[in-house]
Amino acid sequence: MMLHYSLKMLFFNQAEKYHCIFSVVWQQNREGIYNYVFFHGPRRRRSYFSYGNKQQL
């Protein structure tokens, strides 16, 4: 099961300022731990990926 939602409303000012798209993908792994993938791209094809564990947040 994968939940996908946009953080553009949460970071609307920052997204509007830096022209970035914010998204978070929550994915449950085999151990039942939710891992998140946070990626944002300035305008075109560039994307920066960062991932981690929900328990570390």
Backbone as numpy.savetxt, mean C-alpha at the origin, in Angstrom:
# Nx Ny Nz CAx CAy CAz Cx Cy Cz
-7.44 -15.24 0.42 -8.29 -14.05 0.42 -7.41 -12.81 0.42
-7.73 -11.87 -0.45 -6.94 -10.67 -0.55 -7.84 -9.45 -0.52
-7.47 -8.51 0.34 -8.24 -7.27 0.44 -7.41 -6.13 -0.15
-8.03 -5.38 -1.03 -7.34 -4.28 -1.67 -8.16 -3.01 -1.50
-7.52 -1.99 -1.01 -8.21 -0.72 -0.86 -7.22 0.43 -1.05
-7.74 1.57 -1.32 -6.91 2.72 -1.62 -6.80 3.64 -0.41
-5.60 4.18 -0.23 -5.38 5.14 0.86 -5.34 6.57 0.33
-5.88 6.73 -0.88 -5.79 8.07 -1.48 -6.61 9.08 -0.68
-7.70 8.63 -0.08 -8.51 9.55 0.71 -7.82 9.87 2.03
-7.09 8.88 2.58 -6.41 9.13 3.84 -5.22 10.06 3.65
-4.50 9.85 2.56 -3.34 10.67 2.27 -3.63 11.59 1.09
-4.82 12.19 1.11 -5.25 12.97 -0.05 -4.34 14.17 -0.27
-3.97 14.85 0.81 -3.14 16.03 0.67 -1.76 15.67 0.15
-1.19 14.61 0.71 0.14 14.18 0.29 0.11 13.63 -1.13
-0.95 12.88 -1.45 -1.05 12.32 -2.79 -1.26 13.42 -3.82
-2.01 14.43 -3.43 -2.24 15.55 -4.35 -0.98 16.38 -4.53
-0.19 16.45 -3.47 1.02 17.26 -3.52 2.11 16.57 -4.33
2.32 15.30 -4.04 3.41 14.57 -4.69 2.95 13.81 -5.93
1.67 13.91 -6.26 1.12 13.23 -7.44 1.38 11.73 -7.37
1.11 11.16 -6.22 1.36 9.74 -6.02 0.04 9.01 -5.76
0.05 7.75 -6.07 -1.10 6.90 -5.80 -0.72 5.95 -4.66
-1.55 5.94 -3.64 -1.27 5.12 -2.48 -2.23 3.93 -2.46
-1.66 2.76 -2.29 -2.49 1.57 -2.22 -1.88 0.58 -1.25
-2.73 -0.21 -0.66 -2.26 -1.23 0.28 -2.93 -2.54 -0.08
-2.16 -3.58 -0.15 -2.68 -4.91 -0.41 -2.39 -5.78 0.80
-3.46 -6.26 1.41 -3.31 -7.17 2.54 -3.45 -8.60 2.02
-2.48 -9.43 2.36 -2.47 -10.80 1.90 -2.15 -11.73 3.06
-2.94 -12.77 3.17 -2.75 -13.72 4.25 -1.87 -14.88 3.76
-0.81 -15.14 4.52 0.10 -16.19 4.11 -0.29 -17.53 4.74
0.56 -18.50 4.60 0.24 -19.85 5.07 0.09 -19.90 6.58
0.86 -19.09 7.30 0.79 -19.11 8.76 -0.39 -18.32 9.30
-1.17 -17.71 8.39 -2.31 -16.94 8.83 -1.96 -15.54 9.24
-0.74 -15.11 8.92 -0.29 -13.75 9.24 -0.54 -12.86 8.03
-1.06 -11.69 8.29 -1.35 -10.77 7.19 -0.12 -9.93 6.87
0.29 -10.02 5.63 1.40 -9.21 5.14 0.84 -8.07 4.29
1.43 -6.91 4.42 0.95 -5.78 3.66 1.99 -5.36 2.62
1.50 -4.90 1.50 2.36 -4.38 0.44 1.93 -2.95 0.17
2.81 -2.04 0.42 2.52 -0.62 0.23 3.31 -0.12 -0.97
2.63 0.40 -1.95 3.32 0.89 -3.13 2.73 2.21 -3.59
3.60 3.09 -4.03 3.16 4.38 -4.54 4.02 4.73 -5.74
3.41 5.34 -6.72 4.14 5.70 -7.93 3.89 7.15 -8.30
4.95 7.92 -8.52 4.80 9.30 -8.98 4.43 9.34 -10.46
3.19 9.69 -10.73 2.64 9.86 -12.07 2.70 8.60 -12.91
3.83 8.29 -13.51 3.82 7.30 -14.57 4.17 5.89 -14.11
5.29 5.35 -14.59 5.54 3.93 -14.42 6.38 3.59 -13.20
6.94 4.60 -12.54 7.79 4.31 -11.38 6.95 3.87 -10.20
7.41 2.84 -9.55 6.70 2.34 -8.37 7.72 1.94 -7.31
7.40 2.25 -6.08 8.28 1.91 -4.98 7.53 0.96 -4.05
8.11 -0.20 -3.82 7.43 -1.23 -3.05 8.08 -1.37 -1.68
7.24 -1.49 -0.69 7.72 -1.80 0.66 6.74 -2.78 1.28
7.27 -3.77 1.95 6.41 -4.80 2.51 6.85 -5.14 3.92
5.92 -5.65 4.69 6.25 -5.99 6.07 5.15 -6.82 6.69
5.23 -6.96 7.99 4.29 -7.80 8.72 3.34 -6.91 9.50
2.09 -7.30 9.55 1.08 -6.51 10.26 1.37 -6.48 11.75
1.96 -7.54 12.27 2.25 -7.58 13.70 3.36 -6.61 14.09
4.18 -6.22 13.11 5.26 -5.28 13.39 4.77 -3.85 13.44
3.55 -3.60 12.95 3.02 -2.24 12.93 2.63 -1.80 14.33
